Amino acid sequence: MPGPWMWCWRHGGRGRPPRPRRILSPPSGTVSFIPVINGIPSGKEPVLVAPDEYEAYRLVYYMGLSQEEAAKRMNVSRGTLWRLLDSARKKIGVALAEWRPIIITLKPKG
C-alpha cells in the first residue's frame, strides 16, 4: 500500500497559503457514481467532491474516527475538518435528493 498523499488547493491570491492535507486513501483518477433511473443513467449536472472532502468523510463516517483523530491524520485543524465534512455532507445530500451524479476528482473545480 502506498504512503500518504499530500494535496491542497493552489491559489495566487492574498492571505495565508493553504496547508497541504494528508490523504491516506486517494482516489485513483476520477471516480463517478451515477444514478440510474429505470435503466437510464441520470444526465443531470454532477456534484464535484474534492479529495480532501472525500477523505474527511471516509475517516469519520466509514472508519468511525472522531473528528479530532481524523484531523490529526489529515494534518489539519479540527475546524478545517468540520468544514470539509459539512461541505461533503451538503454535496452528497444534494446529489441524493436531486438524483445527480457524484464525481470525486483530483482536479480542483474552475
Secondary structure by P-SEA (a helix, b strand, c coil): cccbbbbbbbbccccccccbbbbccccccbbbbbbbccccccccbbbbbcaaaaaaaaacccccccaaaaaaaacccaaaaaaaaaaaaaaaaaaaaabbbbbbcccccc
